[in-house]
Amino acid sequence: MIELAEIFIESMMPSFDTRGDEMLCGGWFGGCRKKLIHSVGVTGKVKFIAADSEFDGLFKGADNGLIRFSSAVAPKKGSQPLAPGLALKFLRDG
């Protein structure tokens, strides 16, 4: 449980500044950064179809995307309810 307290002192900037999709090694406590919450999940491919959008870019639609459904806590029989999460990532080129 004490390990979870690390989320309050760990910098989130690598999540925003990294150009790739891999979690980096060498954080505050050395070693690789741990996924402390929403570590249980499932991913799949998605396609975004926009209906009559006056915008451009992603808002016109995207053929290649990923969706991830997760839970903040690992599900256990007889435990507290799930704390669901959802993430979307659309890939681009150029």
Residue pairs with C-beta under 8 A, 6 or more apart in sequence:
3 34
3 36
4 36
4 37
6 28
6 29
6 34
6 36
7 36
7 37
9 28
10 27
10 28
10 33
11 27
11 28
14 24
14 27
14 33
18 24
23 32
23 33
23 35
24 32
24 33
25 31
25 32
25 33
26 32
27 33
37 72
38 70
38 71
38 72
38 85
39 70
39 74
40 70
40 71
40 73
40 74
40 75
41 68
41 69
41 70
41 71
41 85
42 68
42 69
42 70
43 66
43 67
43 68
44 66
44 67
45 64
45 65
45 66
45 67
46 65
46 66
46 67
46 88
47 61
47 62
47 63
47 64
47 65
48 58
48 61
48 62
48 65
48 90
49 61
50 59
50 60
50 61
53 59
53 60
53 61
58 90
58 92
62 90
62 91
62 92
64 90
64 91
65 88
65 89
65 90
65 91
66 88
66 89
66 90
66 91
67 86
67 87
67 88
67 89
68 85
68 86
68 87
68 89
69 84
69 85
69 86
70 84
70 85
70 86
70 87
71 82
71 83
71 84
71 85
72 82
72 83
72 84
72 85
73 79
73 80
73 82
73 83
75 82
